[in-house]
Amino acid sequence: MLEIKKLSAGIKNKKIIDNINLKVKKGEFHVIMGKNGTGKSTLGNILTGKKNYIIHGGEIKFKGENIIDLTPEERACRGMFMSFQYPVSIPGVNSMHFIRTAVNSIRKYQNKEEIEPADFIKKFKENLALMDLDDDFAKRGVNDGFSGGEKKRFEIIQMLMLNPDLVILDETDSGLDIDALKIVANGINNFRTKDKSFILITHYHRIVQYLSPDYVHIMLNGTIVKSGKEQLAIDLEEKGYDWLKK
């Protein structure tokens, strides 16, 4: 699904990502953990094509194709999705119409017919219920007046409706209480199949325990320094980062 080879990148006068190698197969769930400022979110932004990053070297292959020169829109239409750490509010843009436009844009790119309005509304309301949000959210502006937890749940609804092949979750658990955390984890687990792949960026084991990932990776100073199973996330929470530096 995704193969990163010797990727180095950053912004002007500063290298942030340093020689990253990572392979994510179909159906796999990977977790990336690390201290603030170590490059986790930068990696997610680069994978999805955010502007103003400079690629110093390496490759990003998505479904076998080098995508470094593709726009964020092209990557999204090919099946890549990222939920944001800080979702933006867009007053005046209806939430349901926003997602329907995005869904139909992707379907058009893939030479598919637009989804029927009745089918879309039915599925949208089912996903609202799954994420414990009432039907009024269909009438509200995108993230307008939403609480932090509601914004994160609405990100998962977008994932469910857009049906991507590769999902990148950037600190989806930040700012969630325990009930909202379980709801978000349930939404993610409902979307998991043998054909969907995930990268979760997080600081904490608390969401990881609900998701049973295949691999956990630790980033320090812009590179992956250790990889393992879920126990690695538990060790990190108990010991901190000093043992990895040694």
Secondary structure in CASP SS format (residue, H / E / C, confidence):
PFRMAT SS
TARGET T0000
AUTHOR 0000-0000-0000
METHOD secondary structure of the structure
MODEL  1
M C 1.00
L E 1.00
E E 1.00
I E 1.00
K E 1.00
K E 1.00
L E 1.00
S E 1.00
A E 1.00
G E 1.00
I E 1.00
K C 1.00
N C 1.00
K E 1.00
K E 1.00
I E 1.00
I E 1.00
D E 1.00
N E 1.00
I E 1.00
N E 1.00
L E 1.00
K E 1.00
V E 1.00
K C 1.00
K C 1.00
G C 1.00
E C 1.00
F E 1.00
H E 1.00
V E 1.00
I E 1.00
M E 1.00
G E 1.00
K C 1.00
N C 1.00
G C 1.00
T C 1.00
G C 1.00
K H 1.00
S H 1.00
T H 1.00
L H 1.00
G H 1.00
N H 1.00
I H 1.00
L H 1.00
T C 1.00
G C 1.00
K C 1.00
K C 1.00
N C 1.00
Y C 1.00
I E 1.00
I E 1.00
H E 1.00
G E 1.00
G E 1.00
E E 1.00
I E 1.00
K E 1.00
F E 1.00
K C 1.00
G C 1.00
E E 1.00
N E 1.00
I C 1.00
I C 1.00
D C 1.00
L C 1.00
T C 1.00
P H 1.00
E H 1.00
E H 1.00
R H 1.00
A H 1.00
C H 1.00
R C 1.00
G C 1.00
M E 1.00
F E 1.00
M E 1.00
S E 1.00
F C 1.00
Q C 1.00
Y C 1.00
P C 1.00
V C 1.00
S C 1.00
I E 1.00
P E 1.00
G E 1.00
V E 1.00
N E 1.00
S H 1.00
M H 1.00
H H 1.00
F H 1.00
I H 1.00
R H 1.00
T H 1.00
A H 1.00
V H 1.00
N H 1.00
S H 1.00
I H 1.00
R H 1.00
K H 1.00
Y H 1.00
Q C 1.00
N C 1.00
K C 1.00
E C 1.00
E C 1.00
I C 1.00
E C 1.00
P H 1.00
A H 1.00
D H 1.00
F H 1.00
I H 1.00
K H 1.00
K H 1.00
F H 1.00
K H 1.00
E H 1.00
N H 1.00
L H 1.00
A H 1.00
L H 1.00
M C 1.00
D C 1.00
L C 1.00
D C 1.00
D H 1.00
D H 1.00
F H 1.00
A H 1.00
K C 1.00
R C 1.00
G E 1.00
V E 1.00
N C 1.00
D C 1.00
G C 1.00
F C 1.00
S C 1.00
G H 1.00
G H 1.00
E H 1.00
K H 1.00
K H 1.00
R H 1.00
F H 1.00
E H 1.00
I H 1.00
I H 1.00
Q H 1.00
M H 1.00
L H 1.00
M H 1.00
L H 1.00
N C 1.00
P C 1.00
D C 1.00
L E 1.00
V E 1.00
I E 1.00
L E 1.00
D E 1.00
E C 1.00
T C 1.00
D C 1.00
S C 1.00
G C 1.00
L C 1.00
D C 1.00
I H 1.00
D H 1.00
A H 1.00
L H 1.00
K H 1.00
I H 1.00
V H 1.00
A H 1.00
N H 1.00
G H 1.00
I H 1.00
N H 1.00
N H 1.00
F H 1.00
R C 1.00
T C 1.00
K C 1.00
D C 1.00
K C 1.00
S E 1.00
F E 1.00
I E 1.00
L E 1.00
I E 1.00
T E 1.00
H C 1.00
Y C 1.00
H H 1.00
R H 1.00
I H 1.00
V H 1.00
Q C 1.00
Y C 1.00
L C 1.00
S C 1.00
P C 1.00
D C 1.00
Y E 1.00
V E 1.00
H E 1.00
I E 1.00
M E 1.00
L E 1.00
N C 1.00
G C 1.00
T E 1.00
I E 1.00
V E 1.00
K E 1.00
S E 1.00
G E 1.00
K C 1.00
E H 1.00
Q H 1.00
L H 1.00
A H 1.00
I H 1.00
D H 1.00
L H 1.00
E H 1.00
E H 1.00
K H 1.00
G C 1.00
Y C 1.00
D H 1.00
W H 1.00
L H 1.00
K H 1.00
K C 1.00
END
